[in-house]
Amino acid sequence: MRPKAESHEVLRMRFLDVNQRFRSSRLGCEAAAEVLGVSLSTFYRMRKRYEDEGEAGLVDGRIGKMSAKRVPVDEVMQIISLYETQYYDFTVKHFHEKLSGHGFTRSYTCVKNKLQEARMVARGKKRGPHRCKRERKPLPGMMVHQDGSSHEWAPGQRWDLIVTMDDANNEIYSMFFCEEEGTHSSFRGLSETMMKKGLPCSIYVDRASHYFVTEKAGGKVSKTHVTQVGRAMRQLGIEMIPAYSPQARGRSERMFGTLQNRLPQELRLRGIKDIEAANRFLHDVYLPEHNARFMKQAEAEGSAFTPLLGLALHDVLCIQEDRVVANDNTVKYKGKRLQILADASRCSFAKCTVRVHEYLGGRLTVFHGPRKLQAVVEAKQEEKPEGDCSDGCIDLNSSLQRVFDHGAVTGLCSRDIFGVSRASPAPAQTRATTKTNRLHKATVTARMVHSMSA
């Protein structure tokens, strides 16, 4: 590849700075070469040319010159013409074999590149990178897998099985059935794991919407927008690693294959068909037996889990959303109204931004900064049915409709009914009074028509 003058100029400027630091013994040879992004021998050659020729010695002699091995334009045009006229339906490999009969000796790569540059042949898709099997982590707690599997675990019952397991030894820390995988199921699996073992170093998950925000389908996960699970992991200092293919989650996928071949049969033998009984069976019977059968020995002794020391884990592994307090010190959250009680810290929380915590059991609490506020959930008021006249007033909607019907019969228009004239708009200070008078007139007229119709 021919060097570009712009990039070479940047390299020259960086060399002058790095060479000065090298001469003052602030950088070693290997560190200087690494900063420049070149090999150690290239750095030595650049220093020698600079000492012999000054800055002129740093200029690449190939810049601005044509390559001596460049294929002549006439030869390229002949190759393209042959492909267009005679060999248009040949593959590039087949066409290259035929070129020797026309006196051309260029390589296959050269012919392919020229045809691609002329857009005679489409470029092939980039092959995937060579992948190697990832070795297990040496210590338990360095990486934890969490995933869910939807399957017919019991006859006629399709549930989601949520499993949280360790990468180092295949030990399953949490396993339970739920109706649908989501944020609450993830928090439950992580809570059970952390309460048993402590905080892991990282968690390896797929790119489901409750784990990551993916701005483009099939693309990279967002680094700025986080989900509730992502926010909780940041608070706990746990790294979340996204998997971009099922093959990347090979250990958890193979674990689910084993579970799908064993769990339905175990549940069938015991006649378990409801989800509560199935979860009790998993916790009391199956999980200890499974770990005893399939656990592996970790490579190193010890644990990478961080113990929980006075950490309120339930206040982190929960849904947290901000709300603005209304003037009556209430907060609306998912159709419910939470009344904040009087607090000694301040007389009112109106217009304050508070944080609502929704725990796994559905309980709600309100926080103002680090302070937990006393709040009660008010009962949802039932809406009055349309046309309710229990207060002795008539239904204005139906009455006004009769007013308009009466006006249509007698020839009255809306101006005659409501007393509206064609005069210029009223001043601003009298608009409120005029509006009140119009409403009063409309009510009186409605009552009059109601009494007439009665």
KOLPA-144154 format. One record per residue (C-alpha): residue number from 1; residue in three letters; z, y, x. Coordinates in steps of 0.1 Angstrom, whole numbers, m for minus. Layout:
N
k	r	w	v	u
NUM	ALA	Z	Y	X
...
//
This chain:
454
k	r	w	v	u
1	MET	0	0	0
2	ARG	m10	34	14
3	PRO	20	58	20
4	LYS	23	89	m2
5	ALA	27	123	14
6	GLU	55	133	m10
7	SER	77	103	m5
8	HIS	71	104	33
9	GLU	82	141	33
10	VAL	114	131	16
11	LEU	119	103	42
12	ARG	113	128	70
13	MET	140	152	56
14	ARG	165	124	52
15	PHE	158	111	87
16	LEU	166	145	102
17	ASP	200	146	85
18	VAL	208	109	92
19	ASN	197	112	129
20	GLN	220	142	134
21	ARG	249	123	120
22	PHE	240	93	141
23	ARG	239	114	173
24	SER	273	128	165
25	SER	286	92	161
26	ARG	294	97	124
27	LEU	270	69	115
28	GLY	262	36	131
29	CYS	227	22	136
30	GLU	230	m3	106
31	ALA	245	23	83
32	ALA	219	49	92
33	ALA	191	24	85
34	GLU	207	14	52
35	VAL	209	51	41
36	LEU	172	56	49
37	GLY	162	23	32
38	VAL	144	10	63
39	SER	150	m19	86
40	LEU	170	m15	119
41	SER	138	m19	140
42	THR	120	8	120
43	PHE	149	32	125
44	TYR	147	26	163
45	ARG	109	33	162
46	MET	114	65	142
47	ARG	140	77	167
48	LYS	118	70	196
49	ARG	88	88	181
50	TYR	110	117	172
51	GLU	123	120	208
52	ASP	88	118	223
53	GLU	68	139	198
54	GLY	94	158	177
55	GLU	88	161	140
56	ALA	51	155	144
57	GLY	60	120	155
58	LEU	75	113	121
59	VAL	43	118	102
60	ASP	26	85	92
61	GLY	m8	84	107
62	ARG	m23	66	77
63	ILE	m17	95	53
64	GLY	m50	111	42
65	LYS	m72	84	58
66	MET	m93	57	42
67	SER	m84	21	50
68	ALA	m107	3	74
69	LYS	m106	m28	52
70	ARG	m116	m10	20
71	VAL	m144	m27	1
72	PRO	m176	m6	0
73	VAL	m183	10	m34
74	ASP	m218	m6	m35
75	GLU	m205	m40	m31
76	VAL	m179	m35	m58
77	MET	m206	m23	m82
78	GLN	m227	m54	m75
79	ILE	m198	m77	m82
80	ILE	m191	m59	m115
81	SER	m227	m60	m125
82	LEU	m229	m98	m118
83	TYR	m199	m104	m140
84	GLU	m212	m82	m168
85	THR	m247	m97	m169
86	GLN	m245	m134	m159
87	TYR	m209	m145	m158
88	TYR	m192	m126	m186
89	ASP	m177	m157	m202
90	PHE	m164	m172	m169
91	THR	m128	m171	m158
92	VAL	m121	m151	m127
93	LYS	m115	m182	m106
94	HIS	m147	m198	m118
95	PHE	m166	m165	m111
96	HIS	m152	m162	m76
97	GLU	m165	m197	m68
98	LYS	m200	m186	m79
99	LEU	m200	m154	m58
100	SER	m204	m174	m26
101	GLY	m240	m183	m38
102	HIS	m248	m145	m39
103	GLY	m236	m139	m4
104	PHE	m202	m124	m12
105	THR	m172	m135	9
106	ARG	m144	m115	m6
107	SER	m111	m132	m14
108	TYR	m101	m142	m50
109	THR	m73	m116	m51
110	CYS	m98	m89	m41
111	VAL	m123	m99	m68
112	LYS	m96	m102	m95
113	ASN	m82	m67	m86
114	LYS	m116	m50	m88
115	LEU	m124	m66	m121
116	GLN	m90	m56	m135
117	GLU	m95	m20	m122
118	ALA	m128	m19	m140
119	ARG	m111	m32	m171
120	MET	m134	m62	m173
121	VAL	m105	m86	m172
122	ALA	m71	m81	m188
123	ARG	m41	m82	m166
124	GLY	m19	m113	m170
125	LYS	17	m111	m183
126	LYS	43	m108	m156
127	ARG	60	m141	m150
128	GLY	97	m144	m155
129	PRO	119	m143	m125
130	HIS	130	m175	m108
131	ARG	164	m184	m123
132	CYS	191	m205	m106
133	LYS	220	m222	m122
134	ARG	250	m199	m121
135	GLU	281	m214	m106
136	ARG	313	m215	m125
137	LYS	339	m188	m119
138	PRO	366	m201	m94
139	LEU	396	m190	m115
140	PRO	404	m192	m152
141	GLY	404	m157	m167
142	MET	376	m143	m146
143	MET	351	m148	m174
144	VAL	356	m158	m210
145	HIS	328	m168	m234
146	GLN	329	m160	m271
147	ASP	302	m171	m296
148	GLY	297	m183	m331
149	SER	277	m211	m346
150	SER	266	m214	m383
151	HIS	264	m250	m394
152	GLU	272	m273	m423
153	TRP	305	m284	m409
154	ALA	317	m300	m442
155	PRO	296	m316	m469
156	GLY	280	m287	m488
157	GLN	300	m261	m469
158	ARG	283	m239	m444
159	TRP	307	m219	m423
160	ASP	307	m200	m390
161	LEU	327	m215	m361
162	ILE	341	m189	m337
163	VAL	349	m203	m302
164	THR	365	m185	m273
165	MET	364	m206	m241
166	ASP	369	m202	m203
167	ASP	340	m203	m179
168	ALA	360	m219	m150
169	ASN	373	m250	m167
170	ASN	358	m252	m203
171	GLU	392	m248	m219
172	ILE	389	m236	m255
173	TYR	416	m209	m262
174	SER	407	m202	m298
175	MET	386	m220	m324
176	PHE	385	m213	m362
177	PHE	362	m213	m392
178	CYS	353	m181	m411
179	GLU	328	m172	m438
180	GLU	308	m149	m416
181	GLU	309	m139	m379
182	GLY	317	m102	m374
183	THR	341	m77	m359
184	HIS	372	m92	m375
185	SER	364	m127	m363
186	SER	358	m114	m328
187	PHE	391	m96	m328
188	ARG	409	m127	m341
189	GLY	395	m149	m314
190	LEU	403	m124	m286
191	SER	438	m118	m300
192	GLU	446	m155	m300
193	THR	433	m158	m265
194	MET	452	m128	m251
195	MET	484	m137	m268
196	LYS	483	m172	m251
197	LYS	470	m163	m217
198	GLY	468	m125	m211
199	LEU	439	m101	m205
200	PRO	407	m117	m189
201	CYS	385	m98	m164
202	SER	353	m101	m184
203	ILE	339	m115	m216
204	TYR	304	m130	m219
205	VAL	288	m125	m253
206	ASP	254	m123	m270
207	ARG	239	m90	m282
208	ALA	250	m93	m319
209	SER	255	m60	m337
210	HIS	293	m63	m337
211	TYR	293	m66	m299
212	PHE	267	m41	m287
213	VAL	244	m14	m300
214	THR	208	m22	m293
215	GLU	186	9	m299
216	LYS	154	m12	m297
217	ALA	150	m47	m310
218	GLY	150	m71	m280
219	GLY	158	m42	m256
220	LYS	187	m33	m234
221	VAL	221	m26	m249
222	SER	233	10	m251
223	LYS	257	22	m225
224	THR	268	53	m244
225	HIS	271	40	m280
226	VAL	297	13	m284
227	THR	309	m9	m313
228	GLN	345	m14	m323
229	VAL	347	m45	m300
230	GLY	332	m25	m272
231	ARG	357	3	m277
232	ALA	386	m21	m276
233	MET	373	m38	m244
234	ARG	371	m4	m227
235	GLN	406	4	m237
236	LEU	418	m29	m222
237	GLY	396	m25	m191
238	ILE	377	m57	m198
239	GLU	340	m58	m188
240	MET	316	m69	m215
241	ILE	286	m88	m202
242	PRO	256	m91	m226
243	ALA	234	m123	m225
244	TYR	197	m117	m230
245	SER	187	m153	m238
246	PRO	203	m185	m252
247	GLN	197	m201	m217
248	ALA	220	m175	m202
249	ARG	248	m188	m225
250	GLY	241	m224	m216
251	ARG	277	m235	m213
252	SER	287	m222	m247
253	GLU	255	m235	m263
254	ARG	261	m270	m249
255	MET	297	m267	m262
256	PHE	285	m260	m297
257	GLY	261	m290	m294
258	THR	291	m312	m287
259	LEU	311	m297	m315
260	GLN	283	m301	m340
261	ASN	280	m338	m331
262	ARG	318	m344	m335
263	LEU	335	m320	m359
264	PRO	316	m328	m392
265	GLN	323	m365	m388
266	GLU	360	m358	m381
267	LEU	363	m336	m412
268	ARG	344	m361	m433
269	LEU	367	m390	m423
270	ARG	398	m369	m433
271	GLY	382	m357	m466
272	ILE	386	m320	m456
273	LYS	363	m297	m476
274	ASP	380	m263	m478
275	ILE	382	m238	m450
276	GLU	420	m234	m449
277	ALA	426	m271	m444
278	ALA	398	m273	m418
279	ASN	414	m245	m398
280	ARG	448	m262	m399
281	PHE	431	m294	m386
282	LEU	414	m275	m358
283	HIS	447	m259	m347
284	ASP	470	m288	m350
285	VAL	448	m319	m342
286	TYR	414	m313	m329
287	LEU	418	m284	m303
288	PRO	444	m302	m282
289	GLU	423	m335	m282
290	HIS	391	m316	m273
291	ASN	406	m298	m244
292	ALA	422	m330	m231
293	ARG	388	m347	m232
294	PHE	364	m320	m220
295	MET	384	m297	m197
296	LYS	373	m295	m161
297	GLN	393	m288	m130
298	ALA	389	m252	m118
299	GLU	376	m246	m83
300	ALA	407	m227	m72
301	GLU	443	m228	m81
302	GLY	459	m199	m100
303	SER	449	m176	m128
304	ALA	430	m143	m131
305	PHE	446	m134	m165
306	THR	467	m102	m165
307	PRO	500	m106	m184
308	LEU	507	m84	m214
309	LEU	536	m62	m205
310	GLY	547	m41	m235
311	LEU	511	m36	m247
312	ALA	507	m32	m284
313	LEU	477	m55	m286
314	HIS	474	m52	m324
315	ASP	468	m15	m322
316	VAL	438	m21	m299
317	LEU	422	m51	m315
318	CYS	416	m34	m348
319	ILE	391	m12	m365
320	GLN	397	25	m356
321	GLU	379	53	m374
322	ASP	386	91	m375
323	ARG	391	110	m407
324	VAL	399	146	m416
325	VAL	430	152	m437
326	ALA	424	169	m471
327	ASN	445	199	m483
328	ASP	468	176	m502
329	ASN	476	155	m470
330	THR	455	126	m481
331	VAL	429	106	m463
332	LYS	400	86	m478
333	TYR	391	53	m462
334	LYS	367	27	m477
335	GLY	374	37	m514
336	LYS	412	40	m509
337	ARG	433	71	m507
338	LEU	462	72	m482
339	GLN	489	97	m488
340	ILE	505	110	m456
341	LEU	543	115	m461
342	ALA	563	145	m449
343	ASP	569	144	m411
344	ALA	593	164	m389
345	SER	567	170	m363
346	ARG	547	195	m385
347	CYS	548	208	m420
348	SER	513	198	m430
349	PHE	484	177	m416
350	ALA	457	194	m437
351	LYS	424	197	m418
352	CYS	438	176	m389
353	THR	417	148	m375
354	VAL	436	115	m377
355	ARG	428	80	m368
356	VAL	430	52	m393
357	HIS	437	16	m380
358	GLU	426	m13	m401
359	TYR	443	m45	m389
360	LEU	432	m81	m392
361	GLY	452	m87	m423
362	GLY	438	m56	m440
363	ARG	469	m34	m435
364	LEU	462	3	m429
365	THR	481	28	m408
366	VAL	474	64	m398
367	PHE	478	79	m363
368	HIS	478	115	m352
369	GLY	472	112	m315
370	PRO	497	87	m302
371	ARG	521	93	m331
372	LYS	522	69	m360
373	LEU	525	86	m394
374	GLN	541	74	m425
375	ALA	515	69	m452
376	VAL	512	50	m484
377	VAL	481	37	m501
378	GLU	477	53	m536
379	ALA	465	32	m565
380	LYS	429	39	m573
381	GLN	427	60	m604
382	GLU	405	46	m632
383	GLU	377	68	m643
384	LYS	378	80	m680
385	PRO	350	66	m701
386	GLU	323	89	m711
387	GLY	329	107	m744
388	ASP	367	103	m743
389	CYS	381	128	m769
390	SER	418	118	m767
391	ASP	429	153	m759
392	GLY	417	167	m792
393	CYS	386	183	m779
394	ILE	351	175	m791
395	ASP	325	159	m769
396	LEU	306	189	m756
397	ASN	276	169	m745
398	SER	268	156	m779
399	SER	278	188	m796
400	LEU	256	209	m774
401	GLN	227	186	m782
402	ARG	232	193	m819
403	VAL	233	230	m812
404	PHE	199	228	m796
405	ASP	186	207	m824
406	HIS	199	232	m850
407	GLY	182	260	m830
408	ALA	149	241	m831
409	VAL	152	239	m869
410	THR	163	275	m876
411	GLY	140	290	m850
412	LEU	168	301	m826
413	CYS	162	299	m789
414	SER	187	296	m760
415	ARG	190	333	m756
416	ASP	201	336	m793
417	ILE	226	308	m790
418	PHE	242	318	m757
419	GLY	237	355	m760
420	VAL	215	358	m729
421	SER	192	388	m727
422	ARG	162	396	m707
423	ALA	179	425	m690
424	SER	182	427	m652
425	PRO	208	405	m635
426	ALA	244	416	m638
427	PRO	262	431	m608
428	ALA	281	406	m586
429	GLN	315	418	m598
430	THR	307	410	m635
431	ARG	289	376	m630
432	ALA	321	356	m632
433	THR	332	373	m665
434	THR	298	369	m680
435	LYS	297	332	m671
436	THR	332	327	m688
437	ASN	320	345	m719
438	ARG	289	324	m722
439	LEU	309	292	m719
440	HIS	333	304	m746
441	LYS	304	313	m769
442	ALA	288	279	m763
443	THR	321	261	m772
444	VAL	325	282	m804
445	THR	290	275	m814
446	ALA	294	238	m808
447	ARG	325	236	m829
448	MET	307	255	m857
449	VAL	278	230	m857
450	HIS	302	201	m855
451	SER	320	213	m886
452	MET	288	218	m904
453	SER	275	184	m896
454	ALA	309	169	m906
//
